[in-house]
């Protein structure tokens, strides 16, 4: 589901934008909802930090009538969110060039016709559908302020180490505060197997299953534990 966030210092604009977005969602049967309308930038920042894993679409005014403008707000969110959509809505087209640094999807000049808004929403929806088809090939992992885009075939296994998630890849290790369960839900269950409560392994990277020592050996020379109760399931998964 796409979550739309509307940010403008004029509440009347927010109400009207929400009404028109809801109309577009219903007209085209788009799986989307207006999740937040706000006139305070802190509300948007709070939402963005708590919902960084969601499919978000931000409609931001540039001139917010306060110390921070929409471009700066988007830039802050981009520090930890590389995949959300940003659309600037402004009566000042001269801000188009400065806004590009935030990797925007579109810039709409007020007043916005329903037709222009409708095209923008449909373009975002089509792009999100296309990206989801490719999502099985790429995994986004947050590590500090960075977001790593990992090819699935490069991931060897994932390890829960206390409160840290260690992603073992062919190019080294990446540490993250994301949970193993969250990542597991984003991966193809036919390619990744939970061999142990603390390990999620890429079946294609396995070189040997050591039943005697309850170990899984990988092509790069690393190993991880395997629960006794998962031996038969893993053997079956490796032969499919």
C-alpha angles and dihedrals in degrees: 000000000000115000115207121206119193120199123182132135089229110078091199089061091050093052093048093046092050091050092052094044092051089051091052093047091053096042094054098031091241117174095234142113137194098246100178141011114190143170094187117075091212089065091056093046091050091049093047094053093048095045104036092131093055126095098255132184115193120202103191133179112222099218105053096171094242141079094286123056129206094261092054090046091053091047090055091051091047089061089075103013117062100165109049120108120246124198119178118212114195146144088222112079089180087080092066095094097045089049094059092080089073092058095245125195096212145348116218120195117217131273091052120197119221089243093057093046091047092052091049093051093047091049090052092048093050090048092050092050090051092049092050090056088056094041091091088066098048132048121197114213124185116219113175107306092339130089116208119206104209127190109232093231090057093059112095101179142325122234130198105217109180106297092340128089114215115200111201111206136170087257098049138278131318122197121210141168092224116116124252090231092055092051092045090059090055096052132081107262089210091062102035125054129192099227093173137004088263101039137067113183135199104234092207091059095055116111099174141003110217103202094176094059097027092240137137116213121204134209093253093056098259124124138199138188126273124202114236091233092057099054097096093043092051093047089052092047091052092054097049 
